[in-house]
C-alpha cells in the first residue's frame, strides 16, 4: 500500500521533492503585477461556455466602477486576455452575501460544467453548494452541507466549460479543517460524477493509494485520507490542469502572516488529481504577498503551457502576475532559455 508521504521538515522547507517536469517557475518583476478591484479579495475563477472567466470577490466592492455596497460575496465577469481584460461586476441578488470576515459567507470555488455554474460557499457551517443555469442570474442551493472537514473547498478546473477533463468526475479539494481560518496538517479530496454534483450521496472521498498506485475511494467522509501532507501548513488553495505540460498545478498559500501583504506560496504539480505531488515552486516568504487564494486560470495558459498567469488576492486586489515555466531538460529534450517576462498594464 502506497500512502501520501509525511516528511518531517522545517516550516521554510518544501514538503515534497522537486518536480521531474518543471525545473523552475520564473515570475515577472513585482512592478509589472496588474492590480485591479482594490479592496476586494478571494477570486476563485472558472472558464465558462461563453468564453468569459467568471470570478467571485469578498469583503469589497468589486471592480472599478465599484459597487455601491460592500459585499462578503459578489460576482464579476472577465473578457479578454491577461494583458488587457475587461471586468464587469455582475449584480446577482440570489447569491450575494453581506458580513465581514467570518460573519459573511464567501466563495471558495467556482466551476462551470455543461453550462451549469457551481459555487462553493464557505463560512456556511462548513460549506454549501449552489448553482446557476443562467450564468449567475438566478441561483439554487443544495439542501445539504459538508459539516465535517472541507472548510474551504475548491474545484479542480480544466478548460472551457470543463472541456479537456480527464474523466466524467468533478474533483473538490480542501484543507482538512472545519473552518477556512484554521490551517491543517493535510489536504483532502472528494469526487462526484459531473451529472450528480448536487447529490450528496454521490460523493466519494479519497482514502489512500493502493500498491498499484491507483486511488481508493470511500463513500464515508470519516474514512477520508490525506491526498497531500504538510504539517500545520495546509490552508487555502486553487488547482487547475495544464494540458500542454500534462500536469495539475496546485497553488497553496502558506498560513502565518497576513498573506495580503506578506507570506509564503507553494506550487505543486502531479500527473493525476491525487498525485504523486512534487514541488514546482516554493518560497516562504514570497517576494510579494500571495493573498488569501491563488490559481492559474486555464484560459490564460499558452498553447505550449509555458506561459501562465497567477491570479491572487495579494495587496487586497485582483492581482495578475505572469510567469514562465522552464521544463526539465529530460522532458524538454534540451535546455530552454527564459527571458524576463513583462505585462502591459490594461487600459
C-alpha angles and dihedrals in degrees: 000000000000116000133189107273117250105200120189105226138143121273092256094054127090112251096222135043122264119288116264089212106037114055095180146346113218117198128212115250116283093246091062095060111121111226122189136158093040113207097028129098145179105061109183108178141202133183108236134206091257089061093250128120113239118204141170131221134199139211094005150072099264126231127349122305083051125226110252093235126057109236134200086208125019133157134228139179127221125202124187137022129313094264096058114007123163114224125201127185112233114215105215113165092184093068106021116115136195131210134080126256115333091356093072132059113243137188116256100170140020129190136166117206122174092342095311116118113213126193133188115216116205126195084048097112091290113327135330131194125227131175143193129205094190103054098272100317095113132013142206126199130217113243090225137062139198098252097174122052119335091092093158109021123184133184128240105241125209125173134317111329088352093304114161095031114159093233143343095288133100114219125214125193133189141156108262099256137104092230133056087219100058122074121226140204095242147023122236132206136208132182134197135178109268088234093056105041090128093054113089092195090061095062121108126193129218109249105172146310117273122227087263089061092248119129122252116216132199133193090217114088090201089065094055116133136201116282088180132014131204112148111241092343105088111110139130120350150163129215134195138166123247104206097191093054092035088225135126110230114208116190114200127185111216114230121237123076126036097292093204089076108014137010149097132294131197127189114194128185137200140169092235135033090254097045150197085232126213132174120262095168135000130174127163101207106018117211091256134025109280093209125223095298138013139184144160107244110225094222090062097055118108120241091256092047094235100106112062135162126221116216110199139156097239116148087017092283143106092269124189124191125179121224137182122217120218111204119216114264090242090060100035095043090227140031114281119216114224119212120204104267124224134197123211112222113245118243 
